Amino acid sequence: MIYKVLYQKDQIVNPRRETTQTLYLEANNLVEARKLVEDNTPYNIELIQELTGNSLAYEKQNPEFKLTTIQPKD
């Protein structure tokens, strides 16, 4: 499944809509997607949304749509 992750670059600064960033991630479920981002990045997650059907098709139209690969830390 494809997930859209809205996040802030770090966990220290208070979140602001203007600085929210997006990444797209493939994972088996929402819990796995959250764990990948939390365990392997310094990001402050705001929202994780599963993309299917029309939502996924719409996001794929965005020229910035690219699946991010996060390598788990050992």
C-alpha positions in Angstrom: 0.0 0.0 0.0 1.1 3.6 -0.6 1.0 6.1 2.3 1.2 9.9 2.2 3.2 11.1 5.2 2.9 14.8 6.3 5.8 15.8 8.5 8.0 18.5 9.9 11.8 18.3 9.4 12.6 18.0 13.1 10.9 17.4 16.4 12.2 20.5 18.2 10.4 23.3 16.3 6.7 23.7 16.7 4.8 22.5 13.6 3.6 25.2 11.1 1.5 24.5 8.1 3.9 26.5 5.9 6.7 24.2 6.7 4.9 20.9 6.4 6.5 18.5 3.9 5.3 15.4 2.2 6.7 12.0 1.4 5.2 8.9 -0.2 6.0 5.6 1.3 5.2 2.0 0.5 4.5 -0.3 3.5 2.3 -3.2 4.4 0.1 -1.3 6.8 -0.1 2.0 8.6 1.7 0.8 11.7 4.7 -0.3 9.6 4.7 3.0 7.7 4.8 5.0 11.0 7.5 2.8 12.5 9.7 3.1 9.4 9.5 6.9 9.6 9.8 7.2 13.4 12.7 4.8 13.8 14.8 6.0 10.8 14.3 9.7 10.5 14.3 12.8 12.7 10.9 13.8 11.3 7.9 14.9 13.4 5.0 13.1 11.8 1.8 15.1 11.6 -0.4 12.7 9.6 -0.2 9.4 7.7 -2.9 8.8 5.1 -3.4 5.6 3.0 -3.8 6.4 -0.7 -6.0 4.2 -2.8 -8.2 4.5 -5.9 -8.9 8.1 -6.9 -6.8 9.6 -4.1 -3.7 7.7 -5.4 -4.5 8.5 -9.0 -4.7 12.2 -8.1 -1.5 12.2 -6.1 0.4 10.5 -9.0 -0.6 13.5 -11.2 1.6 15.7 -9.1 5.1 16.0 -10.7 6.7 15.8 -7.3 5.1 12.3 -6.6 8.0 9.9 -5.9 8.1 6.9 -3.6 10.6 7.3 -0.8 12.7 4.3 0.2 13.6 4.4 3.9 16.2 1.8 4.9 15.7 0.5 8.4 18.6 1.1 10.8 20.4 -2.0 12.0 
